[in-house]
Amino acid sequence: QVQLVESGGGLVQAGGSLRLSCTASGRTGSTYTMGWFRQAPGKEREFVLAISWSGAITYYAGTVPGRFTISRDNGKNTVYLQMNSLKPEDTAVYYCVARPGPISGPAALWDESSNWGQGTQVTVSS
């Protein structure tokens, strides 16, 4: 297992940008697919983006095309979520997830083998 710690959340005005970071510790020797989910108040947790171990494959949710990008630095055991042109509807708690091995699609991140961070709050004011 790995332990995940997110950072970089906060309060930002609409149109602004934030970069979230998620650093893994523990059994980081495995090749993990890593990704981001978010959960807005009163809503279910939803998938945002994920990236393969090599970084060659990314998975996007249809609701966030273009404005958000994901990247990773395996040397730092860290995955990033760059969020631009933020909107009030992006307000949510953002969760990092890591799943051992490759995935066939985002749904696989819900697998019981996945590890989750505690989340970081992003609030976008209008």
C-alpha positions in Angstrom: 0.0 0.0 0.0 0.9 3.6 -0.4 -0.1 6.6 1.7 -1.2 9.7 -0.3 -1.1 13.3 0.9 -2.7 16.0 -1.2 -1.8 19.7 -1.0 -2.3 22.9 -2.9 -6.0 23.5 -2.3 -7.4 26.8 -1.2 -9.7 29.7 -2.1 -9.4 31.2 -5.5 -11.5 33.6 -7.6 -13.3 32.4 -10.7 -10.9 32.4 -13.7 -7.9 31.7 -11.5 -5.6 28.7 -11.3 -4.5 26.2 -8.8 -2.1 23.3 -8.9 -2.8 20.4 -6.6 -0.1 18.0 -5.6 -0.3 14.4 -4.3 2.8 12.8 -2.9 2.9 9.0 -2.3 4.9 7.3 0.4 5.2 3.7 1.5 5.4 1.0 -1.1 6.2 3.3 -4.0 8.3 0.7 -5.8 5.2 -0.6 -7.7 3.9 1.0 -10.8 0.8 2.9 -9.8 -1.8 4.5 -12.0 -2.7 7.7 -10.2 -5.6 10.0 -10.6 -7.9 12.6 -9.1 -11.5 12.6 -8.1 -13.6 15.4 -6.6 -16.7 15.6 -4.5 -18.8 18.7 -4.3 -21.2 19.3 -1.4 -24.3 17.0 -1.7 -22.9 15.2 -4.7 -21.2 11.9 -5.4 -17.5 11.6 -5.8 -16.7 11.9 -9.5 -13.7 11.1 -11.6 -11.6 14.0 -13.0 -8.3 12.7 -14.5 -5.9 9.8 -14.3 -2.4 9.1 -15.6 -0.5 5.9 -16.2 2.8 5.1 -14.6 4.8 6.1 -17.6 2.7 9.2 -18.2 2.0 8.1 -21.7 -1.7 7.5 -21.1 -4.1 9.9 -19.5 -7.8 9.4 -18.8 -10.2 12.4 -18.9 -13.7 12.9 -17.7 -15.9 14.4 -20.3 -16.9 17.2 -18.0 -13.4 18.8 -17.5 -11.8 18.9 -21.0 -9.0 21.3 -21.6 -9.1 23.3 -18.4 -7.5 20.6 -16.2 -4.3 18.7 -16.9 -2.5 15.9 -15.0 1.1 15.1 -14.8 3.5 13.2 -12.6 7.0 13.1 -11.4 7.9 9.5 -10.5 11.2 10.6 -9.0 9.3 12.6 -6.5 6.4 10.1 -6.2 4.1 13.0 -7.0 1.2 13.6 -9.3 -0.1 17.0 -10.1 -3.4 18.5 -11.1 -3.2 21.8 -12.9 -6.5 23.6 -12.9 -7.0 26.7 -15.0 -10.0 29.0 -15.7 -11.6 27.8 -12.5 -15.3 28.1 -12.1 -17.5 28.1 -9.0 -18.8 24.7 -10.0 -15.3 23.4 -9.6 -15.6 23.9 -5.8 -15.1 20.5 -4.2 -12.9 18.3 -2.1 -10.3 16.9 -4.5 -9.0 13.4 -3.7 -5.9 11.6 -5.0 -6.0 7.9 -5.8 -3.4 5.4 -6.6 -4.0 1.9 -8.0 -1.3 -0.7 -8.6 -0.6 -1.5 -12.2 -2.3 -0.3 -15.4 -6.0 0.2 -15.7 -8.5 -0.4 -18.6 -10.4 2.7 -17.7 -11.3 5.1 -14.9 -13.8 2.7 -13.4 -10.9 0.5 -12.3 -9.8 3.2 -9.9 -12.7 2.2 -7.6 -11.1 -1.1 -7.2 -10.5 -2.2 -3.6 -6.8 -2.3 -4.2 -6.7 1.5 -4.7 -5.4 3.8 -2.0 -7.0 7.2 -1.4 -5.8 10.5 0.1 -7.7 12.5 2.7 -8.6 15.2 0.2 -7.9 18.9 -0.2 -10.5 21.6 -0.4 -10.8 23.8 -3.4 -13.2 26.7 -3.2 -13.8 29.0 -6.2 -15.5 32.2 -5.5 -17.6 34.1 -8.1 
